[in-house]
Amino acid sequence: PKNKGCPLIECEFPPLGALNKLGDGSMRSAMEVDTANLAFGKKLIQGISLPLIGPKVCLLTSSAASAAFAQKAKALGASSCVSLRD
């Protein structure tokens, strides 16, 4: 990080090609990918943040993320969740 007082971790979600077996952009494929991304985000938040001790975790969602995905992401346990769509 450029500022040691404000450490940042940027993490791209893992490739989920195995989940998108249909490869057709169907709603079912999109929902499976969203579910896998949310599960990964929850594991990441739990791995970084210790309850009551910290550090605080702020989760950013893409501007391409649906409103439903952003709403579910807010329930993952991060200190804050910001949608780049807003």
C-alpha atoms as a printed R data frame, in Angstrom:
   type eleno elety resid chain resno       x       y       z
1  ATOM     1    CA   PRO     A     1   0.000   0.000   0.000
2  ATOM     2    CA   LYS     A     2   1.074   3.557  -0.653
3  ATOM     3    CA   ASN     A     3  -0.033   4.650   2.804
4  ATOM     4    CA   LYS     A     4   1.087   2.258   5.551
5  ATOM     5    CA   GLY     A     5  -1.584   3.688   7.868
6  ATOM     6    CA   CYS     A     6  -4.287   2.503   5.484
7  ATOM     7    CA   PRO     A     7  -3.473  -1.006   4.245
8  ATOM     8    CA   LEU     A     8  -5.497  -2.182   1.287
9  ATOM     9    CA   ILE     A     9  -5.873  -5.610  -0.229
10 ATOM    10    CA   GLU     A    10  -7.265  -5.910  -3.728
11 ATOM    11    CA   CYS     A    11  -8.540  -9.361  -4.503
12 ATOM    12    CA   GLU     A    12 -10.030 -10.581  -7.754
13 ATOM    13    CA   PHE     A    13 -12.561 -13.326  -7.238
14 ATOM    14    CA   PRO     A    14 -11.329 -16.709  -8.434
15 ATOM    15    CA   PRO     A    15 -12.192 -17.899 -11.935
16 ATOM    16    CA   LEU     A    16 -15.462 -19.755 -11.895
17 ATOM    17    CA   GLY     A    17 -15.382 -21.418 -15.296
18 ATOM    18    CA   ALA     A    18 -16.217 -24.800 -13.800
19 ATOM    19    CA   LEU     A    19 -19.479 -23.393 -12.467
20 ATOM    20    CA   ASN     A    20 -20.493 -21.896 -15.788
21 ATOM    21    CA   LYS     A    21 -20.774 -25.279 -17.473
22 ATOM    22    CA   LEU     A    22 -23.595 -24.132 -19.671
23 ATOM    23    CA   GLY     A    23 -21.570 -21.203 -20.996
24 ATOM    24    CA   ASP     A    24 -24.748 -19.697 -22.348
25 ATOM    25    CA   GLY     A    25 -25.175 -16.730 -20.038
26 ATOM    26    CA   SER     A    26 -28.380 -18.193 -18.655
27 ATOM    27    CA   MET     A    27 -29.953 -16.952 -15.440
28 ATOM    28    CA   ARG     A    28 -29.098 -20.260 -13.774
29 ATOM    29    CA   SER     A    29 -25.394 -19.857 -14.614
30 ATOM    30    CA   ALA     A    30 -25.418 -16.250 -13.404
31 ATOM    31    CA   MET     A    31 -27.039 -17.266 -10.108
32 ATOM    32    CA   GLU     A    32 -24.464 -20.051  -9.565
33 ATOM    33    CA   VAL     A    33 -21.621 -17.614 -10.163
34 ATOM    34    CA   ASP     A    34 -23.166 -15.029  -7.803
35 ATOM    35    CA   THR     A    35 -23.590 -17.684  -5.094
36 ATOM    36    CA   ALA     A    36 -19.969 -18.812  -5.480
37 ATOM    37    CA   ASN     A    37 -18.706 -15.201  -5.401
38 ATOM    38    CA   LEU     A    38 -20.683 -14.467  -2.228
39 ATOM    39    CA   ALA     A    39 -19.356 -17.641  -0.570
40 ATOM    40    CA   PHE     A    40 -15.783 -16.653  -1.488
41 ATOM    41    CA   GLY     A    41 -16.363 -13.114  -0.186
42 ATOM    42    CA   LYS     A    42 -17.669 -14.453   3.125
43 ATOM    43    CA   LYS     A    43 -14.618 -16.719   3.555
44 ATOM    44    CA   LEU     A    44 -12.312 -13.834   2.700
45 ATOM    45    CA   ILE     A    45 -13.962 -11.478   5.197
46 ATOM    46    CA   GLN     A    46 -13.900 -14.111   7.943
47 ATOM    47    CA   GLY     A    47 -10.248 -14.853   7.207
48 ATOM    48    CA   ILE     A    48  -9.150 -11.223   7.391
49 ATOM    49    CA   SER     A    49 -11.338  -9.812  10.151
50 ATOM    50    CA   LEU     A    50 -11.398 -11.075  13.718
51 ATOM    51    CA   PRO     A    51 -14.607 -10.351  15.659
52 ATOM    52    CA   LEU     A    52 -14.314  -7.386  18.050
53 ATOM    53    CA   ILE     A    53 -10.576  -7.025  17.339
54 ATOM    54    CA   GLY     A    54 -10.465  -6.142  13.674
55 ATOM    55    CA   PRO     A    55  -9.176  -5.145  11.285
56 ATOM    56    CA   LYS     A    56 -12.258  -3.632   9.731
57 ATOM    57    CA   VAL     A    57 -13.099  -4.868   6.252
58 ATOM    58    CA   CYS     A    58 -14.779  -2.750   3.590
59 ATOM    59    CA   LEU     A    59 -16.185  -4.727   0.685
60 ATOM    60    CA   LEU     A    60 -16.562  -3.036  -2.707
61 ATOM    61    CA   THR     A    61 -18.857  -4.490  -5.336
62 ATOM    62    CA   SER     A    62 -18.507  -3.835  -9.034
63 ATOM    63    CA   SER     A    63 -20.604  -1.308 -10.890
64 ATOM    64    CA   ALA     A    64 -21.749  -4.254 -13.020
65 ATOM    65    CA   ALA     A    65 -23.083  -6.143  -9.980
66 ATOM    66    CA   SER     A    66 -26.838  -6.400  -9.743
67 ATOM    67    CA   ALA     A    67 -28.732  -4.670  -6.963
68 ATOM    68    CA   ALA     A    68 -29.697  -8.090  -5.558
69 ATOM    69    CA   PHE     A    69 -26.017  -9.140  -5.434
70 ATOM    70    CA   ALA     A    70 -25.029  -5.892  -3.708
71 ATOM    71    CA   GLN     A    71 -27.803  -6.390  -1.134
72 ATOM    72    CA   LYS     A    72 -26.635  -9.949  -0.392
73 ATOM    73    CA   ALA     A    73 -23.019  -8.752  -0.163
74 ATOM    74    CA   LYS     A    74 -24.005  -6.303   2.585
75 ATOM    75    CA   ALA     A    75 -25.044  -9.260   4.761
76 ATOM    76    CA   LEU     A    76 -21.634 -10.978   4.576
77 ATOM    77    CA   GLY     A    77 -20.252  -9.405   7.756
78 ATOM    78    CA   ALA     A    78 -17.946  -6.697   6.435
79 ATOM    79    CA   SER     A    79 -17.705  -3.470   8.425
80 ATOM    80    CA   SER     A    80 -19.118  -1.729   5.385
81 ATOM    81    CA   CYS     A    81 -20.141  -2.660   1.873
82 ATOM    82    CA   VAL     A    82 -20.060  -0.115  -0.923
83 ATOM    83    CA   SER     A    83 -21.418  -0.596  -4.406
84 ATOM    84    CA   LEU     A    84 -19.475   1.216  -7.102
85 ATOM    85    CA   ARG     A    85 -22.814   1.530  -8.874
86 ATOM    86    CA   ASP     A    86 -23.947   4.175  -6.347
